[in-house]
Amino acid sequence: MPSIEVRGLSKWYGSKKALNDVSFTVEEGEIVGIIGPNGAGKTTLIRILSCLLKPDSGEVRIFGRKHCEAKDLFALLPQDVKAHFYTLTPRDYVYHYLRMRGLSRSEARQRVDEAMELLGIDYADEPMSTLSGGMVRRALLAMVLSADARLYFLDEPTVGLDVENRLNLWEVLREKAEESTIVLTSHYLNEISSVCDRVLLLKDGQVKAFGRPERVARDYLSGLHSKIVAFEDVKLEGFLLKKAGRNTYIYTRSKREEKEIMEVLESSGVPFRRESLTIEDVFITGGLDDGAD
Ligand SMILES: Nc1ncnc2c1ncn2[C@@H]1O[C@H](COP(=O)(O)OP(=O)(O)OP(=O)(O)O)[C@@H](O)[C@H]1O
């Protein structure tokens, strides 16, 4: 049985259509990443899936049940969740969360230790008011991931995490996916591609693609061959260039063009590196604007 079945979801905020006839199915044990530019509808979709927001039309089923009747099966980390109770500690948060989910005192106490270990939290007894933003975010992640749910919705779980904690989280999620389904959003497109089985690409509230990250990237970048990163400001007529700080990305359309560009850079003494195309390049090159539906 699929974990999530979504049929024809639409959502308006006043005259703004945030979701437009969204349909997809997520299989059990998958990690699905919802990606898309700012304002694409990712948070709106997660809020509807987790029953925080009502759609104007459409239907969501979670493990065959109407989603609002399946709240015991899923756990949610909202994008804007805050630690409002500053005198409580990470241990208190996880403990009370688990008690609210119906665990006994002793079960909850035991699960707290497991959750702290999972996220490498060595500040379980410090008041939230004394913790940094990233430390609070990790504590809230530990709380949600302690739920032992069949399905997790994680809206921007990596916000505020440093690179080490972010990579650790991806590993934790891969392990979690052995016994549960995970739907998450993130703007770290290359990282999300390496952790997710499939990505759902949203733009203007519509599903533009749903599939394996490499496949989605290939479909959208079919006219391009590779990316040359020049470590300087470079001007070349007739090529697709994008500035990236001090670097310039040069997109090539063929092996011949790649060779030509590398020869030009070499002869002018500009240091460079050739890179394969990734899903991030779909966004950088404006590939989504061309409407490759
Ligand atoms: N409460 C609201 N009232 C009015 N419009 C809203 C509201 N929430 C979202 N929107 C609009 O709906 C659209 C989708 O917003 P949403 O937050 O779902 O996008 P997102 O993909 O999560 O964006 P981001 O990457 O910036 O978090 C946007 O145009 C946004 O302005």
Ligand as a Chemical Component Dictionary entry (heavy atoms), coordinates in Angstrom:
data_LIG
# 
_chem_comp.id                   LIG 
_chem_comp.type                 NON-POLYMER 
_chem_comp.pdbx_formal_charge   0 
_chem_comp.three_letter_code    LIG 
# 
loop_
_chem_comp_atom.comp_id 
_chem_comp_atom.atom_id 
_chem_comp_atom.alt_atom_id 
_chem_comp_atom.type_symbol 
_chem_comp_atom.charge 
_chem_comp_atom.model_Cartn_x 
_chem_comp_atom.model_Cartn_y 
_chem_comp_atom.model_Cartn_z 
_chem_comp_atom.pdbx_ordinal 
LIG N1  N1  N 0 -0.729 32.545 4.430  1  
LIG C1  C1  C 0 -0.587 32.964 3.162  2  
LIG N2  N2  N 0 -1.330 33.961 2.664  3  
LIG C2  C2  C 0 -1.208 34.372 1.386  4  
LIG N3  N3  N 0 -0.348 33.828 0.498  5  
LIG C3  C3  C 0 0.429  32.831 0.936  6  
LIG C4  C4  C 0 0.367  32.345 2.285  7  
LIG N4  N4  N 0 1.262  31.349 2.438  8  
LIG C5  C5  C 0 1.876  31.216 1.230  9  
LIG N5  N5  N 0 1.378  32.105 0.345  10 
LIG C6  C6  C 0 1.772  32.227 -1.079 11 
LIG O1  O1  O 0 1.625  30.953 -1.693 12 
LIG C7  C7  C 0 2.722  30.657 -2.548 13 
LIG C8  C8  C 0 3.415  29.374 -2.090 14 
LIG O2  O2  O 0 4.013  29.616 -0.813 15 
LIG P1  P1  P 0 4.824  28.489 -0.046 16 
LIG O3  O3  O 0 5.207  29.042 1.284  17 
LIG O4  O4  O 0 4.043  27.229 -0.062 18 
LIG O5  O5  O 0 6.103  28.340 -0.996 19 
LIG P2  P2  P 0 7.486  27.565 -0.753 20 
LIG O6  O6  O 0 7.746  26.790 -1.987 21 
LIG O7  O7  O 0 7.441  26.823 0.531  22 
LIG O8  O8  O 0 8.518  28.780 -0.654 23 
LIG P3  P3  P 0 9.939  28.916 0.123  24 
LIG O9  O9  O 0 10.941 28.126 -0.656 25 
LIG O10 O10 O 0 10.209 30.382 0.001  26 
LIG O11 O11 O 0 9.749  28.455 1.529  27 
LIG C9  C9  C 0 3.614  31.901 -2.512 28 
LIG O12 O12 O 0 3.288  32.703 -3.606 29 
LIG C10 C10 C 0 3.249  32.588 -1.217 30 
LIG O13 O13 O 0 3.386  33.994 -1.336 31 
# 
loop_
_chem_comp_bond.comp_id 
_chem_comp_bond.atom_id_1 
_chem_comp_bond.atom_id_2 
_chem_comp_bond.value_order 
_chem_comp_bond.pdbx_ordinal 
LIG N1  C1  SING 1  
LIG C1  N2  SING 2  
LIG C1  C4  DOUB 3  
LIG N2  C2  DOUB 4  
LIG C2  N3  SING 5  
LIG N3  C3  DOUB 6  
LIG C3  C4  SING 7  
LIG C3  N5  SING 8  
LIG C4  N4  SING 9  
LIG N4  C5  DOUB 10 
LIG C5  N5  SING 11 
LIG N5  C6  SING 12 
LIG C6  O1  SING 13 
LIG C6  C10 SING 14 
LIG O1  C7  SING 15 
LIG C7  C8  SING 16 
LIG C7  C9  SING 17 
LIG C8  O2  SING 18 
LIG O2  P1  SING 19 
LIG P1  O3  DOUB 20 
LIG P1  O4  SING 21 
LIG P1  O5  SING 22 
LIG O5  P2  SING 23 
LIG P2  O6  DOUB 24 
LIG P2  O7  SING 25 
LIG P2  O8  SING 26 
LIG O8  P3  SING 27 
LIG P3  O9  DOUB 28 
LIG P3  O10 SING 29 
LIG P3  O11 SING 30 
LIG C9  O12 SING 31 
LIG C9  C10 SING 32 
LIG C10 O13 SING 33 
# 
